[in-house]
Amino acid sequence: MTAYAAILASAMAFVVAAAPWRRPHDNGPLPTFAGRRLASHIDPRLTLAASRLAGRHVEVQCWSPSDWRARASEVARYAPGHVDVRSPWSGYLSLDRKRANFGPRVCGRLAALVYDADGPSGYDDSWWLSWSLALFAHVIGPSGSRAVSECRSMQMIRPTGEALGLSAETAGRLSFLFWTDVYSHEDAQYRSDACRPGGKLDLDPANPAWP
C-alpha cells in the first residue's frame, strides 16, 4: 500500500472557491477529442456520462501533464492550504460547477475503459480504476462534507463503472475493492461510522449489495 499513500493522504476532489480574479484558468477554450489523448481536451463520452450521472450538463476536461501542473498551481493559490491537486490522479470541479477537471492519469485510465473496453487487469490496475471511478463520481456529485462525499462516491463506483462500459459484476468487484483497500485506509476524518450497510449514509439500504 506504500505506493498509494500519497494519494490517500491528499483530498480526493474539490469545488474551488475564492476571489473571481484568482480562479484557475480552466474555462477554455479546449478542443474536443474522442479517445485517449495526451493533449488537453474535452472528452465527449466522459462528458455525456458525467452529465447523465449528475443530472445536469457537466463538461469533462482532461489536461495534459504540463497543463495539469499549471492548473494545480493555480488551484493551490486559489485556496491556499486547503486544496492540493498536484497528483495526476486527482481532480476538481470548477467554481460554477460546469466543468469537471481531471489529471492525465485519471482521464487516460477512464478513456481506455470507455474507448477501448480496457477493463481491470491485475490488482494494481483494479486499485487505480476503482480510485478513478470514485473520483469521477466525487467530482461530479453533490457537494457535502468530505466524509459524506467519500461514502457516496464509493457507492457510486458501481453505477459509474456501468455507465462507462463495465459489467455489473466487474463494477461491483471494484466497488468492494475500494471499500476494503482504499476507504478503510483513508484518514479517520474522511470516514464515517454511518458509512456501512444499512447505515445513515447507505444510499440504498433495501439493497443487500454493499457498497
JOFENCOR-V691050 format. One record per backbone hydrogen bond with DSSP energy under -1.0 kcal/mol. CO is the residue of the C=O (numbers start at 1). NH is the residue of the N-H. If there is no record, write none. Layout:
BEGIN
co->CO nh->NH
co->CO nh->NH
END
This chain:
BEGIN
co->1 nh->4
co->2 nh->5
co->4 nh->8
co->5 nh->9
co->14 nh->93
co->19 nh->22
co->20 nh->23
co->24 nh->26
co->31 nh->42
co->41 nh->62
co->42 nh->33
co->43 nh->47
co->44 nh->48
co->45 nh->49
co->46 nh->50
co->47 nh->51
co->48 nh->52
co->49 nh->53
co->50 nh->54
co->51 nh->55
co->59 nh->100
co->60 nh->43
co->61 nh->102
co->62 nh->41
co->64 nh->68
co->65 nh->69
co->66 nh->70
co->67 nh->71
co->68 nh->72
co->69 nh->73
co->70 nh->74
co->71 nh->75
co->72 nh->76
co->73 nh->77
co->74 nh->78
co->75 nh->79
co->79 nh->82
co->79 nh->83
co->87 nh->90
co->88 nh->106
co->90 nh->103
co->92 nh->101
co->93 nh->16
co->94 nh->97
co->98 nh->59
co->99 nh->94
co->100 nh->61
co->101 nh->92
co->102 nh->63
co->103 nh->107
co->104 nh->108
co->105 nh->109
co->106 nh->110
co->107 nh->111
co->108 nh->112
co->109 nh->113
co->110 nh->114
co->111 nh->115
co->112 nh->116
co->112 nh->118
co->113 nh->117
co->117 nh->119
co->122 nh->126
co->123 nh->127
co->124 nh->128
co->125 nh->129
co->126 nh->130
co->127 nh->131
co->128 nh->132
co->129 nh->133
co->130 nh->134
co->131 nh->135
co->132 nh->136
co->133 nh->137
co->134 nh->138
co->135 nh->139
co->136 nh->140
co->137 nh->141
co->145 nh->149
co->146 nh->150
co->147 nh->151
co->148 nh->152
co->149 nh->153
co->150 nh->154
co->151 nh->155
co->152 nh->156
co->154 nh->157
co->156 nh->160
co->157 nh->161
co->158 nh->162
co->159 nh->163
co->160 nh->164
co->161 nh->166
co->162 nh->165
co->167 nh->171
co->168 nh->172
co->169 nh->173
co->170 nh->174
co->171 nh->175
co->172 nh->176
co->173 nh->177
co->174 nh->178
co->175 nh->179
co->176 nh->180
co->177 nh->181
co->178 nh->182
co->178 nh->183
co->182 nh->185
co->183 nh->186
co->187 nh->190
co->188 nh->191
co->192 nh->195
co->194 nh->196
co->194 nh->201
co->196 nh->199
co->199 nh->202
co->204 nh->207
END
